[in-house]
Amino acid sequence: MIEQDDLTIRPFEMDDRSQVEAFFKQMGGATRAMFDRGNGNRDGALGFFEGKDKNTIRWLILEQGRMVGYVFLWDLDTGVPMLGIGVADDCQGRHLGRKLMRIAHEHALSLGKGGIMLTTQVANVRGQGLYERCGYERIGMHTSGEVLYLLRFR
């Protein structure tokens, strides 16, 4: 667990379900379109509470007891896991995404992974800027039609 500036970053816990549900409910249309199209990320997050996270780890960031961000790594049984990240609409632009990504990067490194991959909507220009500032390289298009990024650990 990391605590700084009234923020707490920690892995999901079994009593976080209401926090997670509230986080996804607060999303506006643009954020939902970029991060939770078809409720896939919401359903995945809620799957944690049903024991469905076999190769996934999830962290949340709390500010004054409210979940304001979320990052997760899945496919942890591979050499290069995938990353997903979301920040509450009213908290974007405060560098919370960088803090969350740092946690995921450190965890992947500690497991001896070769890097991290992620995909994002073509229209998610703000997210693409964040990923590139964090060292991700745009390597093409994923079969899903989203932009594919790779962070190589050297």
N, C-alpha and C positions, 0 to 999 in steps of 0.2 A: 504494500500500500504506500502511496505517495501523497503527502499532504503539503500544500503550499498555497499561499494567497487565497484562503477560504475555499480551496479546491481539494477534492480527494479523488485520486484515481486508484481503482482497485478492481480485481476480478469480480464478476457476477457472483452473487450469493443467492441461496435459495429463497430468501425473504425479499428479494428485489422485484418480484413480479409486478407489483403496482407501479413502481418507478419506471420499469421498462414499458409497460402499457401506456403510461402518461407521456413518456418520451415520444412514442410513435403517434399518439393522438394529437400532439401539439404541432406536428409537421404541416406546413402549408403545402399547397399544390405543387409548387416548383421543387421544393425539397423532396416531397414524396415521389415526384417523377424522376428525380435524379438518383435517389437513394433507396426508395422502397416501392418501386414499380411492381404492381401485382401482389403487394404485401409479402414478398419473398424474404426480405431482411427482418421484417416484423415476425413472421412465422418462425424464422430461424432462431431469432432471439428468444421467443417464447418457448421454443423447443428445448432450451436449456432447462426449463423448469419441469420438463417431462423426461429428462434424462436422455435426450436425443443427441447430445454433443459428444460424439465419440472422438473426433479428430479436430475439435474446435476449442479455442479459448476466447473468452469475451471479457472485456473490461468496460467499465463505465466511469464517467467523470461526474462527480457531484459538486454542486455549488449550493451551499446553505441547504443541504438535504434534498435538492432537486437534481435529477439526472439531466445533464445538459449536453452530453456527448457519449459516444459509443464507438469502440473499435474492436475488431475481431480478426483472428487468423483461423482459417480452416484449411483442410487438407494437410494437417500437421504430420501425417504419415508419409509425406512426400519430401523431397529435398528442397523444394521451393513452394512454400505455402502461399495461399491467396489472402489478401487483406480486404476488409471492408471498413468503412468509417462514415460516421454521420455526426453532425453537430446541430443542436437546437437552432431553429430559425433566428431567435432573438439573441443568440450568442455567437453567431458567425462573425468572422473578422477579428476575433480576440485571440487568435493563435492557439485555440484549444485543440484544433486538429493536429497541429505540430506536436503538442504534448502527448496526445494519444498515439500518434504514429511512432514517437520515440519509444514508448512503452512496448509497442508491438515489435519494433525493430530489435530492441534489447532482448526481448524474449526469444525471437527467432535466432538471433546470434548465439544466445546461451544454449540453444538446442543444436547448434552446429549446422544450421540450414545454410544453403548456398545463396539465398536471397529471398525476395518476396515479390509476388506478382499481384496486380490488381487490374480491374477493368472499370471503366467509367463511361457514362453517356457522352456522346460526341458534343452535346450542348453544354456539358459541365466544364466550362472554361475556367471558372474559379477553382474547382477541384484540380484540374489539370495543372494550373499554376502552382498549387500547393505541392502536388506530387513531384513536379520537376524541381521545385526549390528544395525538396527533401531528398533529392538525388535519384529519383526514378527516371528511367529512360523510356520514352515512347517507342515501342518496338513494332507497332502495327495495329491491325484490327483483329479483335477476337472473333471467333465464329458466331458469337451472339450479336455482332454488329457494333459492339462497344470498343472504345480505344483500349489497347492493351499496354500496360506499363510493367517494367521490370526494374527492381532495385537489386543490383548484384553486390554481394558482400565480397570484399577483396581480402 
